[in-house]
Each structure stands twice: as C-alpha cells, then as structure tokens.
Amino acid sequence: MGWKCKFNAMSPASVAPEYQAALDAIAATAQRLQSLSQRSLQTQWHFYHGNLTLDEAAQQAPQWPFASVNHRDHVPWPKGRQSLWLWQRLVIPETCAGFEIRGSTLRLGLTWWAEFAQVFVNGQLVQEGDIFDCFTRIPLKERVQPGDEFTLALHLVSPGHDEGALVRSQLIYENPNLDPPEPGFVADEMAVLAQYFRALAPEQLAPLAAATQQLELSLVGNKPQFQAELTALRQRLMPWRDWIQQYQITCVGHAHLDLAWLWPVPETWEAAERTFQSVLALQKDFPELTYTHSSPALFAWLEQHRPDLFTAVQQAVDQGWWTIDAGLWVEPELNTLGGESLARQILYGQHYCRDLFGTTSAIAWLPDSFGFSAQLPQLLKQGGIRCFATQKLRWNDTTEFPHHLFNWQGLDGTQLLSMTLPPIGSDIDPAKMAEQGATWASKTGLTTALWLPGMGDHGGGPTRDMLEQVRRWQQSPFFPEVSFQPMGQLLEAIETQVYNQLTSNKSQVKTDPTTPQLPPTLISFFFKASSLILLNICLKKRRSSD
C-alpha cells in the first residue's frame, strides 16, 4: 500500500479541477521520497500451498516458485482455511532506490487477510495474528548494515468464507531520532499538509507544490547533499507550521471487542483479559496513554473471575488513565430490541459504572452496532447520557451520511449531541489521520478531531509501535498537535467549541460564507422511517401468523 493510495483516499470530487495539477505534483514528489525509505516485497515471495512444519518449509523453500500478485498487488490464495507458506531471504543493499540506508532502523511492515498468521524471522516465531489482528511493523534491526541477511517466513491460513491475501509486505527504513528525518517521513509531512489544504485551504496547494518542486532529486545518490535538500524543503514549509498546528488530533486507545460473533463466549473473556493486561502494561512505559472501553458486562466478568486485574483497572480509572465509556450494558444489536430491554441496557450499564467506577457514562459508545431507533435520544438522555457516538452511519456504499457532528432529534423532540467516530481498529497512519482530521474540521468547523489507535473486533488495543509512532509525530512541525486524552475531556472540549460557535454565530449580523459553520440540526426522518418499516414488517408477520 503506497503513499499515493493513502493520499488519494479522499474522493476526487472533493477538490476543484484547478487544484488537481498541484495535487498531482505534490503526490509525484512525495511518492519518489517514499520510495527512498520503503521497498515492497510483494513480488519476491516463494510460495507453497499446503501444511508443513517450519523445518520442512525452511528446507524446501528455496526451490518453491515465486508467488504472483493480483490487480490489487495482493498475494491471493483460495478460501476455505487453506494453508499458504511464503518465504524469502533478504540481503540488505547499500541503498534503497539510490538513497544510502546504512545505520537506519529496519522494520518489516505486513498486512494480511487470514484467519491465522505466523511470522518467522531467522527461524524464530516473532508474531502471531488473525483476521482481526491483521497488521504489524516488526523491528528487524536497530542499525542495519549493507550485507545483513534475514530469512522471512509466513504461514497463513485463509478465512473459511473468503479468499486469503497478503495485502502488504514492505521494508521500512527509519531514522529513529528524526535528526534528520528519513525521506519517507518528509513525504508523509507533505501528505498531511496536502490533506488539510485540500479540505480547508485549497488555494495553498499551488504554493505547497512550488515549495516541493524545488527539491533537487538528482542529488539522491549523495546522502549529505540530499539530506541538506530535505532540510531546505522543510524550511520552506515552515510558514505553514502555525496554520497546521491550530488543529489538534486527540488519540484515545481503543480495542473494540464483540462479545459474541465468530467465536465462543469463553474466548471473549480471554480476549478481554489479554487486552486489559496489555493496556495496563503499556501504560507503565507510556504514561501518556489513555484508554476507553465499553460493555460493563466485561468488567462484571472480570470482577468475579479475575479480581486482581479488575482492581488494577479500577485504579487506572481512578488515576484518569482509563474511562469506561459505555452508557449501555453491552454494545447491543439494536434492530430487534424492545423498549423495555433497551431501557434496562442503559439502566444496568449506568448503575454498574456508578457503583464500581464512581461515575456514570456521558457517552453512548456504539461504534459497531446496527439499527438506531428514533426513541434512542429520549431514552439515552433520560439515562444521563449527553452524547451518542457511532461509526456505523458511514457503512453505506451508495448514500453518504452527510454529518459528522449533529443534534439527533427523537420522536418526542429530545435532542442529543451525536458524533460520527473515526474508523476503529486503526494504526497510527499520518495520511489517514490527516484525512480524518481535515474532513472533521471541514464538516464541523471544530479544530479538535478524534483518532482511535488499537487493534479491534477481537480485542487487542494499542501496540508499542503505535505509541512510539505517536511520539515521533509529536516532533513534527507539520502535523496537528497530537496527544492522548480521556474521552470525557474531548467531549467537554467539543461541547465548549459547539457552544462558542453557536454564541458567535448568534452575535454576528453578517457571517463570512467561507467560514465552516456547525451543521444544522438533523431531524431524524430516516430513523423514523426505519422504525416505521420495522413496525410494518412486524405487523405483517403478526397478521400472517394469525
């Protein structure tokens, strides 16, 4: 997955045609810089379909044929829990696309679509994963030297329902101290500025393109001179430093965990225990890490079966490192619930949080639930909840939901602040974070956006590498101010910005039409329609059974 793919993630219709040439020029320069720090391994894998031991694979692998990639640059293999072995031997060269890499930190970046995954480096198992824990950056060496050798082997098992795929495999060369930053880091800085300019200040795209075009790429082969070129480029970007850092990205560690989906319930408890232990361990090394989790039902199980771990979670909540943002007993499937069941979801969830963690939840945290009835604003508000949060409204392939922050008006007229969450199960990806932040700012007029780093669906949470990457991007002058905060603090900041914006708008007789305004109140006609459709279906079934 190259930088150009991430850069073009936003719809082409989101930029006027007169700005497209500048965007293309920025993308071309950035893609060249990216190639100096990253190298794809997709076409270099030897492959074997079938079950083998690691020893058998190691003996036979050099004779295996090379795997082919499809039109998406994926290495595919058949569905139905079929095993695939991939193997290759790496010898580190002097340069990456002409740029000297001696002394760089070397990482192996992988993304797979597989029910089960094992990664071996030099014959040692270094990581396991599955269809949910599906991407990683594995450190291969702190300071790599030309001639260093590594043997890589992957054992992947395809999902039962879908083809398997090795989606991404690449070598990543980094300067751990950012002094100076590697070319790929500078490329990502350009991507971040371009994303924000495209959404909020498109007239700045041409000056940005002009600044990047002055980079003398012919000097790549002379590392000191080219590093000086990169330093000069970043100096030309400095006039935009204050502009980009008026925006903020608040990170909150997260691990979505379905209580019942593709695994037995006992596995849910194991995943929760493993996730919570991991988060608490990371917070010792990264005290800035904040974490949120929903579903008091998980903590009730923890309280009964893992009391020591539960006590550690309570202490983390008391210290402000954790928040239990729930609102309901679990994250329920909302299409089939009756009113009484829904009311008790709220009642039990809020009582448990109050009794065991000292406070009720201000947020109905429902990132992955389906079906939002028009009664929800009334019931949630009566349960002491101030905000409804989901990312499921983005799950339309045809009709795009138009709002990111809005007042949801229920059947009785109750209004509830509601927000569209960023994608769950996310890495620290600067270009995607910039897309989220810029889109949020353009849609809401607010400067603070949310990002949720952490593996999800089957638990997992943030990784050490994600937290190290946040620290790297905190050093960049061309990235929004990024920090970890509790979710409750972000909600308070959003409420304050909304209030100030509304007050400012009321006091102005004339408004600048180019200034982003808070979206108008959303009247939930589509929620009413969905409720009426569901009621009609139920009545028809009732009549047919009668």
Order of alpha helices (4+ residues) and beta strands (2+ residues): alpha-alpha-beta-beta-alpha-beta-beta-beta-beta-beta-beta-beta-beta-beta-beta-alpha-alpha-alpha-alpha-beta-beta-alpha-beta-alpha-alpha-beta-alpha-beta-alpha-beta-beta-beta-alpha-beta-alpha-beta-alpha-beta-alpha
